[in-house]
Amino acid sequence: MDNPVSQELEKLQKDTLIELIKMYSHNWLTVDGLWFSGVEEKYGLDAALELDVRMWGIGSMIEAKRTKNFLNLQGGGLDNIIKTINFMSWAPGFGYEYELSTNRAMWTCKRCPPQEQRVKIGKGEFPCKPTFDACFNNVIKVIDPRARVQCIFCPPGPHPDDAWCQWEFILPEP
C-alpha cells in the first residue's frame, strides 16, 4: 500500500519533481553543514573533519550500492561511475561539470554550497579533500574497482577562482 507521500508525489508534474529533488539535495546539504558546524564548534575542526570523512565514506558506499541497484547499472566504466555520482543525494545541490572520454573523466566543482557558506559567514575554507576522496573512491569500489581517482586541486590546497575542486577518474586501458 502506498503511503500518502507517494500518492502526493505521483500527482506532481515532472518539472516540479525535478525541483523537489534539487530542494531535497539542498536540505541534505544544510543538515550536513549544520551537523559539521555543531561538531566543529564543540570539538574543533579536526574532529569534525575526521567524523565527516567517516560518514561520507560510509554514506557514499551505501548510496553507490543503492544507485547501482535502482538504475540496474550493468558492468563498470567511467560512464556508470559518473552516472552514480550524478544521482547521489548531494549532487543536485552542487554546481559541477564533467568531461567524459573512454578512459578519463574530469569532474570539476564550480559551485560548492558548503564552502561558499563557510566563506560567507567568515569561517574560511575547510579541507574537504579527504571527504571527496573517500566518497569518490567508494563509488569506484562499487561501480568499477579497476578505476582510479586523483585530486587535481581541492581545499585545503590552492584552487582557481572559478572552481573549488577538480578530480580525474582514470580507467586503465584493457
Contacts in CASP RR format, 6 or more apart in sequence:
PFRMAT RR
TARGET T0000
AUTHOR 0000-0000-0000
METHOD contacts of the structure
MODEL  1
MDNPVSQELEKLQKDTLIELIKMYSHNWLTVDGLWFSGVEEKYGLDAALE
LDVRMWGIGSMIEAKRTKNFLNLQGGGLDNIIKTINFMSWAPGFGYEYEL
STNRAMWTCKRCPPQEQRVKIGKGEFPCKPTFDACFNNVIKVIDPRARVQ
CIFCPPGPHPDDAWCQWEFILPEP
2 10 0 8 1.000
9 17 0 8 1.000
9 20 0 8 1.000
12 20 0 8 1.000
21 92 0 8 1.000
22 92 0 8 1.000
22 93 0 8 1.000
24 89 0 8 1.000
24 92 0 8 1.000
25 89 0 8 1.000
25 90 0 8 1.000
25 91 0 8 1.000
25 92 0 8 1.000
25 93 0 8 1.000
26 92 0 8 1.000
26 93 0 8 1.000
26 113 0 8 1.000
28 89 0 8 1.000
28 90 0 8 1.000
29 90 0 8 1.000
29 93 0 8 1.000
29 113 0 8 1.000
29 114 0 8 1.000
32 90 0 8 1.000
32 114 0 8 1.000
33 114 0 8 1.000
33 117 0 8 1.000
36 48 0 8 1.000
36 52 0 8 1.000
36 114 0 8 1.000
37 48 0 8 1.000
38 48 0 8 1.000
39 47 0 8 1.000
39 48 0 8 1.000
39 51 0 8 1.000
39 52 0 8 1.000
40 47 0 8 1.000
40 48 0 8 1.000
45 126 0 8 1.000
49 126 0 8 1.000
49 127 0 8 1.000
49 130 0 8 1.000
49 131 0 8 1.000
52 131 0 8 1.000
53 130 0 8 1.000
53 131 0 8 1.000
53 134 0 8 1.000
54 134 0 8 1.000
56 131 0 8 1.000
56 132 0 8 1.000
56 134 0 8 1.000
56 135 0 8 1.000
57 134 0 8 1.000
57 135 0 8 1.000
57 138 0 8 1.000
59 138 0 8 1.000
60 88 0 8 1.000
60 134 0 8 1.000
60 135 0 8 1.000
60 136 0 8 1.000
60 138 0 8 1.000
60 139 0 8 1.000
61 138 0 8 1.000
61 141 0 8 1.000
61 142 0 8 1.000
63 88 0 8 1.000
63 89 0 8 1.000
64 84 0 8 1.000
64 88 0 8 1.000
64 138 0 8 1.000
64 139 0 8 1.000
64 141 0 8 1.000
64 142 0 8 1.000
64 143 0 8 1.000
65 142 0 8 1.000
67 73 0 8 1.000
67 83 0 8 1.000
67 84 0 8 1.000
67 87 0 8 1.000
67 88 0 8 1.000
68 80 0 8 1.000
68 84 0 8 1.000
68 142 0 8 1.000
68 143 0 8 1.000
71 83 0 8 1.000
71 84 0 8 1.000
71 87 0 8 1.000
73 80 0 8 1.000
73 83 0 8 1.000
73 84 0 8 1.000
73 143 0 8 1.000
75 143 0 8 1.000
75 144 0 8 1.000
76 143 0 8 1.000
76 144 0 8 1.000
76 146 0 8 1.000
77 143 0 8 1.000
77 144 0 8 1.000
77 147 0 8 1.000
77 171 0 8 1.000
78 100 0 8 1.000
78 101 0 8 1.000
78 102 0 8 1.000
78 103 0 8 1.000
78 104 0 8 1.000
78 105 0 8 1.000
78 144 0 8 1.000
78 147 0 8 1.000
78 169 0 8 1.000
78 171 0 8 1.000
79 100 0 8 1.000
80 143 0 8 1.000
80 144 0 8 1.000
81 105 0 8 1.000
81 139 0 8 1.000
81 140 0 8 1.000
81 143 0 8 1.000
81 144 0 8 1.000
81 147 0 8 1.000
81 169 0 8 1.000
82 98 0 8 1.000
82 100 0 8 1.000
82 105 0 8 1.000
82 107 0 8 1.000
82 169 0 8 1.000
84 139 0 8 1.000
84 142 0 8 1.000
84 143 0 8 1.000
85 91 0 8 1.000
85 107 0 8 1.000
85 136 0 8 1.000
85 139 0 8 1.000
88 135 0 8 1.000
88 139 0 8 1.000
93 113 0 8 1.000
94 109 0 8 1.000
94 111 0 8 1.000
94 112 0 8 1.000
94 113 0 8 1.000
95 109 0 8 1.000
95 110 0 8 1.000
95 111 0 8 1.000
95 112 0 8 1.000
96 107 0 8 1.000
96 108 0 8 1.000
96 109 0 8 1.000
96 110 0 8 1.000
96 111 0 8 1.000
97 107 0 8 1.000
97 108 0 8 1.000
97 110 0 8 1.000
98 105 0 8 1.000
98 106 0 8 1.000
98 107 0 8 1.000
98 108 0 8 1.000
99 105 0 8 1.000
99 106 0 8 1.000
102 171 0 8 1.000
103 170 0 8 1.000
103 171 0 8 1.000
103 172 0 8 1.000
103 173 0 8 1.000
104 168 0 8 1.000
104 169 0 8 1.000
104 170 0 8 1.000
104 171 0 8 1.000
105 168 0 8 1.000
105 169 0 8 1.000
106 152 0 8 1.000
106 166 0 8 1.000
106 167 0 8 1.000
106 168 0 8 1.000
106 169 0 8 1.000
107 166 0 8 1.000
107 167 0 8 1.000
107 168 0 8 1.000
107 169 0 8 1.000
108 163 0 8 1.000
108 165 0 8 1.000
108 166 0 8 1.000
108 167 0 8 1.000
109 163 0 8 1.000
109 164 0 8 1.000
109 165 0 8 1.000
109 166 0 8 1.000
110 162 0 8 1.000
110 163 0 8 1.000
110 164 0 8 1.000
111 164 0 8 1.000
112 128 0 8 1.000
112 164 0 8 1.000
112 165 0 8 1.000
114 126 0 8 1.000
114 128 0 8 1.000
115 125 0 8 1.000
115 126 0 8 1.000
115 128 0 8 1.000
115 155 0 8 1.000
115 164 0 8 1.000
118 124 0 8 1.000
118 125 0 8 1.000
118 126 0 8 1.000
119 125 0 8 1.000
125 155 0 8 1.000
125 156 0 8 1.000
126 155 0 8 1.000
126 156 0 8 1.000
127 155 0 8 1.000
127 156 0 8 1.000
127 157 0 8 1.000
128 154 0 8 1.000
128 155 0 8 1.000
128 165 0 8 1.000
129 151 0 8 1.000
129 154 0 8 1.000
129 155 0 8 1.000
129 156 0 8 1.000
129 157 0 8 1.000
129 165 0 8 1.000
132 151 0 8 1.000
132 154 0 8 1.000
132 165 0 8 1.000
132 167 0 8 1.000
133 149 0 8 1.000
133 151 0 8 1.000
136 149 0 8 1.000
136 167 0 8 1.000
136 169 0 8 1.000
137 149 0 8 1.000
140 147 0 8 1.000
140 148 0 8 1.000
140 149 0 8 1.000
140 169 0 8 1.000
144 171 0 8 1.000
146 171 0 8 1.000
146 172 0 8 1.000
147 169 0 8 1.000
147 170 0 8 1.000
147 171 0 8 1.000
148 169 0 8 1.000
148 170 0 8 1.000
148 172 0 8 1.000
149 167 0 8 1.000
149 168 0 8 1.000
149 169 0 8 1.000
149 170 0 8 1.000
150 167 0 8 1.000
150 168 0 8 1.000
150 170 0 8 1.000
151 165 0 8 1.000
151 166 0 8 1.000
151 167 0 8 1.000
152 165 0 8 1.000
152 166 0 8 1.000
152 167 0 8 1.000
152 168 0 8 1.000
153 159 0 8 1.000
153 160 0 8 1.000
153 163 0 8 1.000
153 165 0 8 1.000
153 166 0 8 1.000
154 164 0 8 1.000
154 165 0 8 1.000
154 166 0 8 1.000
154 167 0 8 1.000
155 164 0 8 1.000
155 165 0 8 1.000
159 165 0 8 1.000
159 166 0 8 1.000
END
